[in-house]
Amino acid sequence: MRTLALGILLGIVVIAPRAEGGRGRACQCRFELAGADGAPLVVTRATRTAVGTSCTFDVRLRVADPERCPGAQSVVRGIPRERSATGWGEGWERVILRARPHRHVLRARIRDGSRPAGHARLALLCKASVALQGCEAVEGESVSCFIGGGSRIRIVGLDSGTVCPDDANQPKPELVSENLAVWNGVAYTCPGGSNGGAFVATPADGGDSRIVAGPCTAVTTDGQSLYVLPGANFDTIPHTLSFRRVLSEGPDQPDLIPIRAYDVPENIAARSSRVVLDPATLPAGSPCSGVAFEHLAAFDGVLYAAGCRPSNGGCTPEPQICVFDTRNQIVLPALTLQDFSGPIRGMSAIEGGRLLVLTDDQTSLPPIGYVPAGPGPSGTSSDQGPPERIHIFDTATGARLDTRVIGTSGATGISCTAGAQ
């Protein structure tokens, strides 16, 4: 794999294959982008969030029918220096972009002898990581979590328990969801309702929400991909659906529907995804067979799922957390969470083998002291209920590592990241 650092000036890459071709229709080509699992994605636009100050895209150019166009020559513009290679983009080119508000466009032209030229275009966007105004100190803590349940997306630091910004307004219906995934600067939620709910996207730093798909049961991210457990009619949402109607009732009982993954945000609207887990195919003897998942968390391709077991018209909570290696398609041993059997209001996984669970359960638990105690939590709650807690568990053993009280109540959904330790 070659690495190309993109600058201001545009260059050209020439890919010149074998022999001359004949006349006829234009040779068609396309750009492909490597997904999180290494499989190629056929896209014309792709967005990623910067790690540090830059994003990495692995790109290649492919000819739709190389046997029809054996002597074609391809020219790619948008790369800072000229190079040549043999073959039809057989290897991946690593393209590195700095974060900026505009897309960088790669353009390809392919011609085989006297045939008309074929063209391809790929627009890449590297977004700066989202930052909530006035919340820099909280975002800089060793672990911070975006939380829903308020009038806007907020962030809580687990060192201090501080919630930022203050929020005394009525909760925004689109953000009342026990599943929250902040991915590429957008908060994705699965609020329920009279029509079964909707898949909703809200800019994390403020702005209007929009419905991007039909009902969903759960959503999470491992930073690279967005994992969604769709509901019935996920791909056929009516355009007239309103949030007021969506949130008039609770969600229906979940079904055993395959969990999807999206590797770029543009694939949501394009309805282009990959299946990472089909609960209906789990072996009958598996402890997670037949479980209807309601909450998801993920890190580095490993998926954690909590849910209930449908029976007699109801759904009994399953005490264990199911674990799946989605990249190798392996069912891993289920986790039993130490000292905890209460309701889950949100779940997220982070580096260091940690699973974070948001709950409003007030059961007294012994102190552990996983991270140094900070000052008491601060923030303005949207109601007068007791503050929520976030339990931290070891993803290998299920042991409870710590419990943190956060400075709000009524929170639903968490999407967490680990900062500098």
Secondary structure, DSSP 8 states (H G I E B T S, - for coil): -EEEE--SS--EEEE--SS---SSS---EEEEEE-TTS-EEE-SEEEEE-BTTEEEEEEEEEES-TTT-TT-EEEEES-SS-EEE-SSS-S-EEEEEE--SS-EEEEEEEE-TTS--EEEEEEEEEE-----TT-HHHHTSSEEEEEESSSS-EEEETTT--EES---S---GGG--S-EEEETTEEEE----TTS--EEEEETTS---EEEES-EEEEEE-SS-EEEEE-TTTT---TT--HHHHTSS---------EEEESSTHHHHTT--EEEE-GGGS-TTSTTTT-EEEEEEEETTEEEEEEEEEETTEEEE-SEEEEEETTTTEEEEEEE-TT--S--SEEEEETTTEEEEEE----------SS---S------SSSS---EEEEEETTT--EEEEEE-S-SS-EEEEEEE---
